[in-house]
Amino acid sequence: MNAAATIREYYESLRRGEPLYPYFAERPDVVKFGVGERLVGYDAVAEGLREQTRTTENWTVESQDLRVTERDDYAHFSDSVFMSWTTPDHEYALSTRWSGTLERRGDEWVFAGMHVSTPYVED
């Protein structure tokens, strides 16, 4: 599987409510920035993603402009993604920007860093 297929599979796993932490490198320097969080180290990323999966459902993840550059054992990507999901007391819908790096682990690709943000819109 190439890096782009890994990213698409991650999106699909998010939609299905499947575990997401296996997509991340098991290293102390792996990072994941979410819309409202900063997770550093594999243990923090894994726990944060477990909690997200436990407390959210009904995910929509629509990739609108995935761009991936793959070089030997490293890749980087960017995407514009519309996301929506629900928690027990709220519904969310956001246009987001994703970027990150992946590294090859055997025949697979894993995230070494991921950043998800929303564009700042001035009133």
SULZI-V52668 format. One record per pair of residues at least 24 apart in sequence whose C-alpha atoms are under 8 Angstrom apart, sorted by the first residue. I is the first residue (numbers start at 0). J is the second residue. D is the distance in whole Angstrom. If there is no record, write none. Layout:
I_J_D + I_J_D
This chain:
0_106_7 + 0_107_6 + 0_108_8 + 1_107_8 + 1_108_7 + 2_67_7 + 2_69_7 + 2_74_7 + 2_101_7 + 2_108_6 + 3_67_6 + 5_107_8 + 5_108_6 + 5_109_8 + 10_60_6 + 11_60_8 + 13_58_7 + 13_60_8 + 14_57_7 + 14_58_5 + 14_59_6 + 14_60_7 + 15_58_8 + 16_52_6 + 16_56_7 + 16_58_8 + 17_52_7 + 18_48_8 + 18_49_7 + 18_52_7 + 19_45_8 + 19_48_6 + 19_49_8 + 20_44_7 + 20_45_5 + 20_48_6 + 20_49_7 + 21_109_8 + 22_108_8 + 22_109_5 + 22_110_6 + 23_109_5 + 23_110_5 + 23_111_6 + 24_102_8 + 24_109_5 + 24_110_6 + 24_111_6 + 28_111_8 + 29_110_8 + 29_111_5 + 29_112_6 + 30_111_7 + 30_112_5 + 30_113_6 + 31_112_6 + 31_113_5 + 31_114_6 + 32_113_6 + 32_114_5 + 32_115_6 + 32_116_8 + 33_114_6 + 33_115_5 + 33_116_7 + 34_115_6 + 34_116_5 + 34_117_7 + 54_86_6 + 54_87_7 + 55_84_7 + 55_85_6 + 55_86_5 + 55_87_8 + 56_84_6 + 56_85_5 + 56_86_7 + 57_83_8 + 57_84_5 + 57_85_6 + 58_82_7 + 58_83_6 + 58_84_4 + 58_85_7 + 59_83_5 + 59_84_6 + 72_102_6 + 72_103_5 + 73_100_7 + 73_101_6 + 73_102_4 + 73_103_6 + 74_100_6 + 74_101_5 + 74_102_6 + 75_99_6 + 75_100_4 + 75_101_6 + 76_100_6 + 93_117_7 + 94_118_8
